[in-house]
Amino acid sequence: MQRYIIKRTLWLIPVILGVAVLIFTIMFFVPGDPASLILGNTATQEEINTLRDSMGLNDPYIVQLGRFLKETFLEFDLGESYVNGISVAESLKERFPRTALIALVSCLIQVVVGIPLGITAAVHHNKWQDRTSVVLAMAGISVPNFWLAQMMVLLFSFKLGWLPAFGTDSWQSYIMPCFCAALMGIANELRFTRTYMLEQIRSDYVVTARAKGLKELLIRYRHALPNTLIPLVTGIGGTFGAALGGTVIIENVFSIPGVGQYMVNAIGNRDYPVVRGSVVVLSIMFCIIMLLVDFAYALIDPRIKAQYSASGKSKRKAVKQVG
């Protein structure tokens, strides 16, 4: 188990470094000049070049990349915004809880709604419950979340006046963003649960359990459902990680000052430190989430523990024989 945890943890290093190099490369070659945007149209070319020198933008690619990696991973400094001069780390520290709250609540909604619907659809295969669930899943996948967000604002805010349309002044402000962000996740959880539950319900051990006279609820939740946990945990971890980065549109529609809105504004202003810092932080959070999913694998599936335990014992035995 310890070897499994160490191995999975070490894999985070090349993944995060790869993301950092990729986002730096993209922002380096993207059209546009931050210095020109900062100084405006009235600035002379000499003033622009002077500012570019002070910002280090005239240095070669490899020099800028090395400086970025050093400051980010050795000095833990994400830099300052080109636009307002505020520390990127401080801004992310202020904004990240709002994004994480939307992602967490939307993920909980996906699990609470999607998994029971998927189980119901699998148990009542080819019946009206199954067909209704499939239609709902297709609708959830097909409806764009930006369109849904706008329709929810028009209905629940402007027409009915039940919920605030913008901002984060109260907990009611998070209701529409969370449900809007959860829609596609509910559809995916429903589909995954239905597919894997159908496989388990049709397997031989379930048929044997029914032949022994076990109750259907016992077969369904004590025997069939645990065998679907690994793919379901994978889906839950993936949807939560995707929700962290997928709130960009939601936060802009509902004017929520989170990481997504921060990134969109920075992209428009060519604010490189903000974009790079936000992507790196989100990638680290996503990797941590998937690492926790890997740990959950080891707790759920005893075969993973046995595999690494057997591997460790064989290596120790080989070392003793050589010695």
Contacts in CASP RR format, 6 or more apart in sequence:
PFRMAT RR
TARGET T0000
AUTHOR 0000-0000-0000
METHOD contacts of the structure
MODEL  1
MQRYIIKRTLWLIPVILGVAVLIFTIMFFVPGDPASLILGNTATQEEINT
LRDSMGLNDPYIVQLGRFLKETFLEFDLGESYVNGISVAESLKERFPRTA
LIALVSCLIQVVVGIPLGITAAVHHNKWQDRTSVVLAMAGISVPNFWLAQ
MMVLLFSFKLGWLPAFGTDSWQSYIMPCFCAALMGIANELRFTRTYMLEQ
IRSDYVVTARAKGLKELLIRYRHALPNTLIPLVTGIGGTFGAALGGTVII
ENVFSIPGVGQYMVNAIGNRDYPVVRGSVVVLSIMFCIIMLLVDFAYALI
DPRIKAQYSASGKSKRKAVKQVG
1 298 0 8 1.000
1 305 0 8 1.000
1 308 0 8 1.000
1 309 0 8 1.000
3 308 0 8 1.000
3 311 0 8 1.000
3 312 0 8 1.000
4 294 0 8 1.000
4 298 0 8 1.000
4 304 0 8 1.000
4 305 0 8 1.000
4 308 0 8 1.000
5 295 0 8 1.000
5 298 0 8 1.000
8 291 0 8 1.000
8 294 0 8 1.000
8 295 0 8 1.000
9 291 0 8 1.000
12 287 0 8 1.000
12 288 0 8 1.000
12 291 0 8 1.000
15 283 0 8 1.000
15 287 0 8 1.000
16 280 0 8 1.000
16 283 0 8 1.000
16 284 0 8 1.000
16 287 0 8 1.000
17 69 0 8 1.000
17 73 0 8 1.000
19 279 0 8 1.000
19 280 0 8 1.000
19 283 0 8 1.000
20 68 0 8 1.000
20 69 0 8 1.000
20 72 0 8 1.000
20 73 0 8 1.000
20 276 0 8 1.000
20 280 0 8 1.000
20 283 0 8 1.000
21 65 0 8 1.000
21 69 0 8 1.000
23 275 0 8 1.000
23 276 0 8 1.000
23 279 0 8 1.000
23 280 0 8 1.000
24 64 0 8 1.000
24 65 0 8 1.000
24 68 0 8 1.000
24 69 0 8 1.000
24 276 0 8 1.000
25 61 0 8 1.000
25 65 0 8 1.000
27 272 0 8 1.000
27 275 0 8 1.000
27 276 0 8 1.000
28 61 0 8 1.000
28 64 0 8 1.000
28 65 0 8 1.000
30 270 0 8 1.000
32 270 0 8 1.000
33 48 0 8 1.000
33 52 0 8 1.000
33 57 0 8 1.000
33 270 0 8 1.000
34 55 0 8 1.000
34 57 0 8 1.000
34 82 0 8 1.000
34 269 0 8 1.000
34 270 0 8 1.000
34 271 0 8 1.000
34 272 0 8 1.000
35 48 0 8 1.000
35 49 0 8 1.000
35 51 0 8 1.000
35 52 0 8 1.000
35 55 0 8 1.000
35 57 0 8 1.000
36 43 0 8 1.000
36 48 0 8 1.000
37 269 0 8 1.000
37 270 0 8 1.000
38 51 0 8 1.000
38 82 0 8 1.000
38 83 0 8 1.000
39 47 0 8 1.000
39 48 0 8 1.000
39 51 0 8 1.000
49 58 0 8 1.000
52 58 0 8 1.000
55 82 0 8 1.000
56 64 0 8 1.000
57 64 0 8 1.000
59 67 0 8 1.000
68 276 0 8 1.000
71 77 0 8 1.000
71 78 0 8 1.000
71 79 0 8 1.000
72 78 0 8 1.000
72 276 0 8 1.000
72 277 0 8 1.000
72 280 0 8 1.000
76 89 0 8 1.000
77 89 0 8 1.000
78 87 0 8 1.000
78 88 0 8 1.000
78 89 0 8 1.000
78 92 0 8 1.000
78 273 0 8 1.000
78 276 0 8 1.000
78 277 0 8 1.000
78 280 0 8 1.000
78 281 0 8 1.000
79 87 0 8 1.000
79 88 0 8 1.000
79 89 0 8 1.000
79 273 0 8 1.000
79 277 0 8 1.000
80 86 0 8 1.000
80 87 0 8 1.000
80 88 0 8 1.000
80 273 0 8 1.000
81 87 0 8 1.000
81 88 0 8 1.000
81 91 0 8 1.000
81 266 0 8 1.000
81 271 0 8 1.000
81 273 0 8 1.000
81 274 0 8 1.000
82 269 0 8 1.000
82 270 0 8 1.000
82 271 0 8 1.000
82 272 0 8 1.000
82 273 0 8 1.000
82 274 0 8 1.000
83 266 0 8 1.000
83 269 0 8 1.000
83 271 0 8 1.000
83 274 0 8 1.000
88 273 0 8 1.000
88 274 0 8 1.000
88 277 0 8 1.000
88 278 0 8 1.000
91 262 0 8 1.000
91 274 0 8 1.000
92 259 0 8 1.000
92 262 0 8 1.000
92 277 0 8 1.000
92 278 0 8 1.000
92 281 0 8 1.000
95 257 0 8 1.000
95 258 0 8 1.000
95 259 0 8 1.000
95 261 0 8 1.000
95 262 0 8 1.000
96 258 0 8 1.000
96 259 0 8 1.000
96 281 0 8 1.000
98 168 0 8 1.000
98 251 0 8 1.000
98 256 0 8 1.000
98 257 0 8 1.000
98 258 0 8 1.000
98 259 0 8 1.000
99 244 0 8 1.000
99 245 0 8 1.000
99 247 0 8 1.000
99 251 0 8 1.000
99 258 0 8 1.000
99 259 0 8 1.000
99 260 0 8 1.000
100 244 0 8 1.000
100 285 0 8 1.000
101 174 0 8 1.000
102 174 0 8 1.000
102 177 0 8 1.000
102 178 0 8 1.000
102 181 0 8 1.000
102 243 0 8 1.000
102 247 0 8 1.000
102 250 0 8 1.000
102 251 0 8 1.000
102 256 0 8 1.000
103 181 0 8 1.000
103 240 0 8 1.000
103 241 0 8 1.000
103 243 0 8 1.000
103 244 0 8 1.000
103 245 0 8 1.000
103 247 0 8 1.000
104 240 0 8 1.000
105 174 0 8 1.000
105 178 0 8 1.000
105 182 0 8 1.000
106 178 0 8 1.000
106 179 0 8 1.000
106 181 0 8 1.000
106 182 0 8 1.000
106 185 0 8 1.000
106 243 0 8 1.000
107 182 0 8 1.000
107 236 0 8 1.000
107 237 0 8 1.000
107 239 0 8 1.000
107 240 0 8 1.000
107 243 0 8 1.000
109 178 0 8 1.000
109 179 0 8 1.000
109 182 0 8 1.000
109 186 0 8 1.000
110 182 0 8 1.000
110 185 0 8 1.000
110 186 0 8 1.000
110 188 0 8 1.000
110 189 0 8 1.000
110 236 0 8 1.000
110 239 0 8 1.000
111 189 0 8 1.000
111 236 0 8 1.000
113 182 0 8 1.000
113 186 0 8 1.000
113 189 0 8 1.000
114 185 0 8 1.000
114 186 0 8 1.000
114 189 0 8 1.000
114 190 0 8 1.000
114 193 0 8 1.000
115 189 0 8 1.000
115 190 0 8 1.000
115 193 0 8 1.000
115 232 0 8 1.000
117 133 0 8 1.000
117 136 0 8 1.000
117 186 0 8 1.000
117 190 0 8 1.000
117 193 0 8 1.000
118 133 0 8 1.000
118 189 0 8 1.000
118 190 0 8 1.000
118 191 0 8 1.000
118 193 0 8 1.000
118 194 0 8 1.000
118 197 0 8 1.000
119 193 0 8 1.000
119 194 0 8 1.000
119 197 0 8 1.000
119 220 0 8 1.000
119 225 0 8 1.000
120 129 0 8 1.000
120 133 0 8 1.000
121 129 0 8 1.000
121 130 0 8 1.000
121 133 0 8 1.000
121 134 0 8 1.000
121 190 0 8 1.000
121 193 0 8 1.000
121 194 0 8 1.000
122 130 0 8 1.000
122 193 0 8 1.000
122 194 0 8 1.000
122 197 0 8 1.000
122 198 0 8 1.000
122 201 0 8 1.000
123 129 0 8 1.000
123 197 0 8 1.000
123 201 0 8 1.000
123 220 0 8 1.000
124 130 0 8 1.000
125 198 0 8 1.000
125 201 0 8 1.000
130 194 0 8 1.000
133 190 0 8 1.000
133 194 0 8 1.000
134 194 0 8 1.000
136 187 0 8 1.000
136 190 0 8 1.000
137 187 0 8 1.000
137 188 0 8 1.000
137 190 0 8 1.000
137 191 0 8 1.000
137 194 0 8 1.000
138 187 0 8 1.000
139 187 0 8 1.000
140 183 0 8 1.000
140 184 0 8 1.000
140 186 0 8 1.000
140 187 0 8 1.000
141 184 0 8 1.000
141 187 0 8 1.000
141 188 0 8 1.000
143 183 0 8 1.000
145 180 0 8 1.000
145 181 0 8 1.000
145 183 0 8 1.000
145 184 0 8 1.000
145 249 0 8 1.000
145 250 0 8 1.000
146 249 0 8 1.000
146 253 0 8 1.000
148 180 0 8 1.000
148 183 0 8 1.000
149 176 0 8 1.000
149 177 0 8 1.000
149 180 0 8 1.000
149 249 0 8 1.000
149 250 0 8 1.000
149 253 0 8 1.000
149 254 0 8 1.000
150 253 0 8 1.000
152 176 0 8 1.000
152 179 0 8 1.000
152 180 0 8 1.000
153 165 0 8 1.000
153 176 0 8 1.000
153 253 0 8 1.000
153 254 0 8 1.000
156 162 0 8 1.000
156 163 0 8 1.000
156 176 0 8 1.000
157 163 0 8 1.000
157 164 0 8 1.000
157 165 0 8 1.000
157 176 0 8 1.000
158 165 0 8 1.000
163 172 0 8 1.000
163 173 0 8 1.000
163 175 0 8 1.000
163 176 0 8 1.000
164 170 0 8 1.000
164 172 0 8 1.000
164 173 0 8 1.000
165 254 0 8 1.000
166 173 0 8 1.000
166 254 0 8 1.000
166 255 0 8 1.000
167 173 0 8 1.000
167 254 0 8 1.000
167 255 0 8 1.000
167 256 0 8 1.000
167 257 0 8 1.000
168 174 0 8 1.000
168 256 0 8 1.000
168 257 0 8 1.000
173 254 0 8 1.000
173 256 0 8 1.000
176 254 0 8 1.000
177 247 0 8 1.000
177 250 0 8 1.000
177 251 0 8 1.000
177 254 0 8 1.000
177 256 0 8 1.000
180 250 0 8 1.000
180 253 0 8 1.000
181 243 0 8 1.000
181 246 0 8 1.000
181 247 0 8 1.000
181 250 0 8 1.000
185 239 0 8 1.000
188 235 0 8 1.000
188 239 0 8 1.000
189 232 0 8 1.000
189 235 0 8 1.000
189 236 0 8 1.000
189 239 0 8 1.000
192 231 0 8 1.000
192 232 0 8 1.000
192 235 0 8 1.000
193 228 0 8 1.000
193 232 0 8 1.000
196 228 0 8 1.000
196 231 0 8 1.000
196 232 0 8 1.000
197 224 0 8 1.000
197 225 0 8 1.000
197 228 0 8 1.000
199 228 0 8 1.000
200 206 0 8 1.000
200 223 0 8 1.000
200 224 0 8 1.000
200 225 0 8 1.000
200 227 0 8 1.000
200 228 0 8 1.000
201 220 0 8 1.000
201 224 0 8 1.000
205 223 0 8 1.000
206 219 0 8 1.000
206 223 0 8 1.000
206 224 0 8 1.000
209 218 0 8 1.000
209 219 0 8 1.000
209 223 0 8 1.000
210 216 0 8 1.000
210 219 0 8 1.000
226 300 0 8 1.000
229 300 0 8 1.000
230 297 0 8 1.000
230 300 0 8 1.000
230 301 0 8 1.000
233 293 0 8 1.000
233 296 0 8 1.000
233 297 0 8 1.000
233 300 0 8 1.000
234 293 0 8 1.000
236 293 0 8 1.000
237 289 0 8 1.000
237 290 0 8 1.000
237 292 0 8 1.000
237 293 0 8 1.000
238 289 0 8 1.000
238 290 0 8 1.000
238 293 0 8 1.000
240 289 0 8 1.000
241 285 0 8 1.000
241 286 0 8 1.000
241 289 0 8 1.000
241 290 0 8 1.000
244 259 0 8 1.000
244 282 0 8 1.000
244 285 0 8 1.000
244 286 0 8 1.000
244 289 0 8 1.000
245 259 0 8 1.000
245 260 0 8 1.000
245 282 0 8 1.000
245 286 0 8 1.000
246 260 0 8 1.000
247 256 0 8 1.000
247 258 0 8 1.000
247 259 0 8 1.000
247 260 0 8 1.000
248 260 0 8 1.000
248 261 0 8 1.000
248 263 0 8 1.000
248 264 0 8 1.000
250 256 0 8 1.000
251 257 0 8 1.000
251 258 0 8 1.000
251 259 0 8 1.000
251 260 0 8 1.000
251 261 0 8 1.000
252 260 0 8 1.000
252 261 0 8 1.000
252 264 0 8 1.000
255 261 0 8 1.000
259 278 0 8 1.000
259 281 0 8 1.000
259 282 0 8 1.000
260 278 0 8 1.000
262 274 0 8 1.000
262 278 0 8 1.000
263 274 0 8 1.000
263 275 0 8 1.000
263 278 0 8 1.000
263 279 0 8 1.000
265 271 0 8 1.000
265 274 0 8 1.000
266 274 0 8 1.000
266 275 0 8 1.000
266 278 0 8 1.000
267 275 0 8 1.000
297 304 0 8 1.000
298 304 0 8 1.000
298 305 0 8 1.000
END
